[in-house]
């Protein structure tokens, strides 16, 4: 199995379980448009993709309407939603182990970068990451591939052969291909095996312990 020195993690659905905060924020935004959501589980598909695209794709909003919906979303998310969240069991132990074994850890997320930093700090795991990259408040940087390239540039990563993206949705796998690095799809988040494999995941990890085995085979 290939050894990876540089490991880029997605945030939502990979490091943390943000389901309650994200779905509450989406419901708050949709209510502003008079759109009822009878089943919260319908909103789990918002975890991972860029928000502006999700409001257009899933609820038929125009791009301008979607931009406003994102602003409504952020009203709730900043006040409450970002903390209606939890670190997946075993993730911090994984990060500690990887750092102890000399791995360079980074985060690339579709979440607004400042929000991502706040979440990681709040849960006490920001200290494990060399660089954190996300989208911007103006919605001009949302493509996962661009965000991955940004974090690699900031951390001055030139060895793409030993660099990998870890995420739970197809956008992470496709973004990794865009950045010419390998990808690991995790099944403890919100993407399915079929979604990840169809998006070209190089490896599938079924659990956090499985991910640890893949990333630190000697441990």
N, C-alpha and C positions, 0 to 999 in steps of 0.2 A: 504494500500500500504506500502511495506517495506521502512524503512528509511535507507538511505545510508549515512555513515559518511565519507568514503573515496571514492573519485571519480577520476577515471583515464580517461583522455581525449585523443583521437586520435588528431592529428594536421590537416593534409591535408584533407579537405572535412568535417571537424567537427568543428574546431575552425576557420580555415581560408579557403578561396576559392582560391586555388593556380592554377586554370586551365590554365591561360595564361602562367605563368612562367614554369610550368611543360611541357605543350605541346610544347612551344618554345624550351625548353631544349631537349626534345625527338626528335623533328624535326631536330635540330642541329646535334644530334648524328646519326640519320638515314641518313642524307645527307652525312656523312662521309663514309657510306657504299653504297652510290648511291641509296638509297631507297626513292622514292618520297612519299609524303603524301598529296594527293589531298584534303582530308577532315580532318580538324583539330579535328573534333568531334570523329574521330576514335581513337584518342590518350587519350581521357578522361579515358579510362580503365587503364591507367598507374597511375592514382591517387589512392593511397592506398597500392597496393601490393609492395613487394620488387622489385626494378628496375631490378636487374639481372635476376630474374625469368620472368619478363614481356617481356624483350627483347628476351628471348628464346621462350616463349610461343606464343607471338603475331607476331614475325617476323622471327622465325626459326633460330635465331643465336645460334651457339654453346656456351657452357659456357665460353670458352676463349674469343670468339668474344663479348659476352655479357659483360664480365668484361671490355673490352676496350670501348664498347659503354657507359658503366656507367661513365668511365673517361671522354669521350667526353661530355656526359650529364652534368657532374659537371663543365666542363670548362665554359659552357654557364650559368649554374645555379648560380655559384659563382659570375660571372661578372654581371648578370642582373636578371636571372630567379627568385631567391628567393624573390626579391622585386616586381616582377610582380604578386602581391598577395594582398589580402585584408581580413580583419576580417569580418566574417559574421555579418550582422546587428543583434544587440541584444545580441551577445555573451559576450561582455565586461560587460554589465549590469547584465547578468546571473552570471558571475564570481564574480562580486562585491557582489551580493546578496548571493551567496553560501558562500563566505568567511565571510560575516557579520553574517551568521547563523552557523558559526563554522565548516564548512566543510573543510576537508583536500583535496586539489586539486593537481593532478599530471598529467604528460603528458607521454604517451608511443606512440612512432611513429616509423614507418619504415624508416623515413628520418634519415640521418646521424645526430648524436646527436649534434655536433657542429653547423650544419646548422640549426637545430631546435631551438637551443638556440638563434642564431642570428636572426631568423625570429620572435620569440616571443619577444625578446628585441626590435627589430625594430618597432614592432607594439604596444609596451608598455604594453604587457600583461604577460610578464615573471614573474612579481612581484606577481602574484596570485598563483603561483605554488610552492609547497614545493620541488618537485623533477621532473626532466625532464630526460627521458631515450629514447635513439634512437639506430639506428644501428651504425656500425663502418665503418671506411674508407676502411678496408681490406675485407669487405663483409663476415666476419665470424659470425657476429650476425645480422641476418635478420628476423628470425622467430618471429612473433608478440607475441606469447606466451612467448618466452624467454625474450623479451623486457618488457612485462608486469611484469613477475616475477622479473626482474631486478629492476624496479621502486618500486615494493612492498618491496623488500629487502632493498633498499637504504632508504626508508622512514620508515622502521621497522614496516610494516603493518602485523599484525598477525590475525586480525579480518576479515577473508575473508567473513563472513556472511553479513557484512555491508559495503562491498566494491563492486564497480561496474565499468565496462568498458563502455565508451561511444564512439561510432564510427559509420562510415557510410558504411563500407565495411565488407564482410564476414570474412576477416582476423581478424578483431577486435572481432567479435563474437566467432570465433574459438579459438582465442588467449585467450579470457576470460575463455572459457571452459578448456583450457590447464592449466590455472592458478587457476582454481577452484573458479572463482568469477562470479557474474551475469553480464549480458550485456544489454545495451540499444542501439538499432539501430536507427540512425536518418535519416530521409528522405529528409533533406534539403542539403545533401551532394551528393555523386556520386554513391551510391548503391541503388538498388531498394528494394521495400518491399519484393518481392519474394526472392531475394538474401539473405537478412537479416534474413527472417523467415526460409529459408532452412538451414541457418548456425546456427540456434538455438537461435536467439535473444530472450531474456526473455521479453523485452518490446520494443515497437516501439514508437518513438516520431516523430510526423509529422512536427513539427516546433520548433523553439527555445523557444517560449512561452510554448509549450507543454512539452518540456524538463525541463523547469523551474518548471512547475507544478509537474512533476514526482519527481524531485530531491529535491524540497522544498515544499511539499504539504501544509505546514502550512502558506506559504507566500502568 
